[in-house]
């Protein structure tokens, strides 16, 4: 099941939605603390959010990029999804 592409895609959607809610400040404090302990247990995931917050704090408005590891969706879909993600994180 964990290697099933459909499961992985659905899981990625949930992860994206939770991250969006967290970044937008739409998560109550109690749940936010729990998410920070469990959901954002990944150092890479926590680091992305810290970097985005720090860049926003100093008013950075230059270029940022994403690193892609899965290429199956094709370049247009990857670029669209990546841009949507960056817009949400840096909104």
QUISUL-V231725 format. One record per residue. N is the residue number from 1. SS is DSSP state (2 for helix, 1 for strand, 0 for the rest). PHI is phi as a letter, one per 20 degrees, with the letter a starting at -180 (* if undefined). OMEGA is omega in degrees with one decimal (* if undefined). Layout:
# QUISUL-V231725
n->N ss->SS phi->PHI omega->OMEGA
n->N ss->SS phi->PHI omega->OMEGA
This chain:
# QUISUL-V231725
n->1 ss->0 phi->* omega->-176.7
n->2 ss->0 phi->f omega->178.8
n->3 ss->0 phi->e omega->179.1
n->4 ss->0 phi->f omega->-177.9
n->5 ss->2 phi->g omega->179.1
n->6 ss->2 phi->f omega->178.4
n->7 ss->2 phi->f omega->-179.1
n->8 ss->2 phi->f omega->179.7
n->9 ss->2 phi->f omega->178.8
n->10 ss->2 phi->f omega->178.2
n->11 ss->2 phi->f omega->178.8
n->12 ss->2 phi->f omega->178.7
n->13 ss->2 phi->f omega->178.7
n->14 ss->2 phi->f omega->178.3
n->15 ss->2 phi->g omega->178.7
n->16 ss->2 phi->f omega->-179.2
n->17 ss->2 phi->f omega->178.3
n->18 ss->2 phi->f omega->178.4
n->19 ss->2 phi->f omega->178.6
n->20 ss->2 phi->g omega->-179.9
n->21 ss->2 phi->f omega->179.4
n->22 ss->2 phi->f omega->-178.1
n->23 ss->2 phi->f omega->-178.9
n->24 ss->0 phi->f omega->-179.2
n->25 ss->0 phi->m omega->-177.6
n->26 ss->0 phi->e omega->-178.6
n->27 ss->0 phi->d omega->178.6
n->28 ss->0 phi->g omega->-175.1
n->29 ss->2 phi->g omega->-178.2
n->30 ss->2 phi->f omega->178.9
n->31 ss->2 phi->f omega->179.5
n->32 ss->2 phi->f omega->178.5
n->33 ss->2 phi->f omega->178.6
n->34 ss->2 phi->f omega->178.1
n->35 ss->2 phi->f omega->-179.4
n->36 ss->2 phi->f omega->179.8
n->37 ss->2 phi->f omega->-171.8
n->38 ss->0 phi->d omega->-175.4
n->39 ss->2 phi->f omega->-179.4
n->40 ss->2 phi->e omega->178.2
n->41 ss->2 phi->f omega->178.3
n->42 ss->0 phi->f omega->178.1
n->43 ss->2 phi->g omega->-179.8
n->44 ss->2 phi->f omega->-179.3
n->45 ss->2 phi->f omega->178.5
n->46 ss->2 phi->f omega->-177.6
n->47 ss->2 phi->f omega->178.2
n->48 ss->2 phi->g omega->-179.0
n->49 ss->2 phi->f omega->178.7
n->50 ss->2 phi->f omega->-179.9
n->51 ss->2 phi->f omega->179.6
n->52 ss->2 phi->f omega->-179.5
n->53 ss->2 phi->f omega->-179.2
n->54 ss->2 phi->f omega->178.9
n->55 ss->2 phi->f omega->177.0
n->56 ss->2 phi->f omega->-176.7
n->57 ss->2 phi->f omega->-178.8
n->58 ss->0 phi->e omega->177.1
n->59 ss->0 phi->m omega->179.3
n->60 ss->0 phi->f omega->177.1
n->61 ss->0 phi->c omega->178.3
n->62 ss->0 phi->e omega->-176.6
n->63 ss->0 phi->e omega->168.3
n->64 ss->0 phi->c omega->-179.9
n->65 ss->0 phi->b omega->175.6
n->66 ss->0 phi->c omega->176.6
n->67 ss->0 phi->d omega->-176.1
n->68 ss->0 phi->d omega->178.9
n->69 ss->0 phi->d omega->179.6
n->70 ss->0 phi->d omega->-174.2
n->71 ss->0 phi->d omega->-174.6
n->72 ss->0 phi->f omega->-176.4
n->73 ss->0 phi->f omega->-177.6
n->74 ss->0 phi->n omega->-172.8
n->75 ss->2 phi->f omega->-178.5
n->76 ss->2 phi->f omega->179.9
n->77 ss->2 phi->f omega->179.4
n->78 ss->2 phi->f omega->-179.5
n->79 ss->2 phi->f omega->179.9
n->80 ss->2 phi->f omega->-179.6
n->81 ss->2 phi->f omega->179.8
n->82 ss->2 phi->f omega->179.4
n->83 ss->2 phi->f omega->177.2
n->84 ss->2 phi->g omega->179.0
n->85 ss->2 phi->f omega->-179.5
n->86 ss->2 phi->f omega->177.8
n->87 ss->2 phi->f omega->179.5
n->88 ss->2 phi->f omega->-176.4
n->89 ss->2 phi->f omega->-176.2
n->90 ss->0 phi->d omega->179.5
n->91 ss->0 phi->f omega->*
